[in-house]
Structure formats: C-alpha cells, structure tokens
Amino acid sequence: MGPWRCLLLLPLLAAALRAQQQQFMEYVERRLTLLEERISQWHDQSSRYSMELRDFKNQVLGMLEAAEKEREAMRSEAESAAVRVDRLEREVDYLETQNPAPPCVEVDETLMEKQVATAKQRKNEKYTKLTDCSHTIASIRAMKILKRFGSTSGLWTKDAAGNSEKIYVFDGTANDTVYVFPRMREFTLFSATRKATRIKLPYPWVGTGHLVYDGHLYYIRQQGPFQVIKFNLANKTVVDSSVFPAEEQIPVFGLSPFTYIEVAADEEGLWAIYATKEDEKNICLAKLDPTSLDIEQMWDTPCPRENAEGAFVVCGALHVVYNTRLPSRSRVQCVFDVSGTLAPEDASLVYFPKRYGSHSSMKYSPRERQIYAWDDGYQIIYRMEMKKKLEV
C-alpha cells in the first residue's frame, strides 16, 4: 500500500477512536450515575433506620422510666403492707393473749381423783419439790435467729447444768455424730463445721429429744424397745443405759413423729416426756434420776398429743407447745404442774413469733432461762420473761 493510501486511512481511524472514546465515556457516566443513585438510596435508608432506632430508644427509655416508677410504687406498697401486717400481728397477739387460759391446770383435781381410783404406786402422786424454784414463764422477752444450719429437723443446745459455753448440735433425726462448737461465736460466724469437733457415738440416736446435762449426753436409742443412753462427754464412753419402762410407745408429739422420748432439764433435774398407746391421746411425764436413769415418779397429764410440736419443763411444770399442720404461730397451750403449786389463772399463754415452719426441738436452759429452738433448719434463741407463781 502506498503512502498516499495511509494518509487517506488516518482520518477514518481517528474518527473511529473518537466514537469508541465517546461510547466509553457515556458508559462510565451511566455507571457513575447508577452508583450515585444507589449511594443516595443507601443514605436515605440509613437515615430512616437511624431515626427509627432513635425513636425506639426513646420509647424504651420511656418504658424503663415508667417501669422504675411502678417498681418504686410497688416497693412502697409492699413496705406499707408489711407495716400493716406487723401491726395486725401485734393486734392479733394482743387479742389472743386476752383469751382465758385453757383448763389444763384445772383438770388436776379430776386427774387426782382418777389417780386415787387407779391407785398405781408411784404414779401420779403429788411431787415433792427438790428446790425452792417458784417461777413460771410470763412471756417471750426477746427472740434471736442465729443462723441456718443442717437439716430441717435437729437439735442444738448447751449443757443445761454446767457452766460450759460449748454448743452441741444434732443434725437430723437419725445420726451418730454430734458437732461441738467451742463457743456461740464460732457456731454463729462460720457456715461450715470446720470450727467444730465431732463426737461419734457408739450407737445412733433417734428423734430430737436428747439432752446435755452436767457433762453427760443423754440420748435416745432404738433397738427394739427405746433406750436412754448416758454418755460421758469427757472420756467418750457410755456410763449407763436403761430401757425406758413404758410399753407400746408412740410419738410423743403429733407434729413431730420422729420423737418418742423427750429428755428435758429444769431447776428440779431431769425429766422424760413420752406417750403410750394406753393413753394415746395425752402426753405422759416422768422424773428421771440423772445418776442411775431410774424412773422416780410418773404422771398422766391432761395435755393432748394432737397438734403438739414440742415441750419443755420449767420449775416442775410441763409446758406443751402447739401448732397446726399448716405452720402457724406456735403457742404454749397446756401447762401441767406436778407439784400442784401453779394457780390455773397464773398459767400464761405464751406465743412464739411466727417464722418458718414448726419447732422440731425446744430445749430450756434453766441457767440462762432461755430456749434453744430448731425451726425448719433455723437455730433460734427465745429469751424468757419469768414471774413468780401464785400458789394455789
């Protein structure tokens, strides 16, 4: 091809290149326009979402403020209701204390006639007091909840006769290991048993009717008939044991079916509270010799077993505590004085504050004049207000 032909083709090539360049620029502009539209659309959507999120946040904050106001209102109403309930309980306590005492002590005359008729030797005879104790319970002066430890049923106590500050804990209704804390402080402050020593008994116990008295542990063992075991806490040996001389025993308290014998202590010494099928409706009482475990004297009391949850003896007078199967306020509802020196109108109806359930054990300390109670796993101390007996 000659040079003159190349010169003719150059304008054609330049025109083709300009056309392609124009098409490319138009394509790029269309793509940029589409991209700008999408960016604008994304911006609009983002702005709308931001506004919706801000509106939702404001709505949630408003709901939280309203919920906080409702919570404060409910808390205020709950506090007001608690105050009204507390006032109502005090009023109920006052009204209940105005009720006349049940005729538990007044039955003594009828009971004595029955005693003369039956003429059982050393049973239901009038008791000759060993001390000059002439006090009875007037009211609960104070209550202190120490802690929650162990099973729902159990027993904790001090030595009822000695000056030891040790705390003895029987966890459960059937076991063979007693926890011993050196003082009340160690028992109260520590949740575990690492501050306690363990005493493994030679025979397992049954129920919650045991007692620590003058350096010895008196506990109940069941092996066919029920036995009272006297265990020396110093040298860890069994000093004596005795089969309890009562036939066909049944649980002594209607609301505590695990306790067949309740060993109690007061200013007069040791007592055993029990029940038999011979008189299955009422509770029986016996005076124990702490040295030989012999039964010194026995009484049939007018105190019913039904709805009884525990009992203790103060100055020779049996006090039986009652409740209901649906736990309510515990109440001393029957008092039986073995010496006959307690006037009927002097037998106070003592109410224990409503707490958790019912007492599985209540141990009176004559030295401290307070009761160590076990209520649904909580260990409680009731301090007693005492008054002089008005002798009949």
Number of C-alpha atoms within 10 A of each C-alpha: 5 6 7 8 9 10 10 10 10 11 11 10 11 10 11 12 12 11 12 11 12 12 12 12 12 12 12 12 12 12 12 12 12 12 12 12 12 12 12 12 12 12 12 12 12 12 12 12 12 12 12 12 12 12 12 12 12 12 12 12 12 12 12 12 12 12 12 12 12 12 12 12 12 12 12 12 12 12 12 12 12 12 12 12 12 12 12 12 14 12 12 12 16 11 10 13 14 10 9 11 19 16 16 18 24 16 15 18 11 11 17 15 11 13 17 12 9 11 12 11 10 13 16 23 17 15 16 10 12 11 11 9 15 17 17 23 21 17 17 17 11 13 15 11 15 15 14 16 19 16 16 18 22 27 27 24 26 25 22 24 18 13 11 13 14 17 20 25 22 23 21 19 20 15 15 17 18 17 19 21 21 15 16 13 12 17 24 15 11 12 13 11 14 12 16 20 14 16 14 13 17 13 16 16 23 21 27 30 28 26 25 26 20 15 16 22 21 25 25 29 22 15 10 7 13 19 19 22 23 24 21 17 17 8 8 14 13 17 15 14 18 16 17 18 12 13 12 11 18 19 21 29 29 21 21 21 13 19 25 23 29 28 26 28 27 23 19 18 20 22 26 21 25 25 26 18 13 12 13 17 16 19 25 23 23 21 24 20 14 16 10 12 19 16 17 12 18 23 21 21 23 21 23 22 23 17 15 27 26 30 26 25 29 23 24 31 22 24 25 22 26 27 22 16 13 8 13 16 17 22 19 20 22 24 29 26 23 26 14 18 14 23 14 22 14 18 27 21 23 20 18 18 16 13 15 13 20 28 30 27 27 28 31 25 23 19 14 11 15 20 21 20 25 28 23 19 22 21 24 20 19 22 19 20 15 15 14 13 18 15 11 10
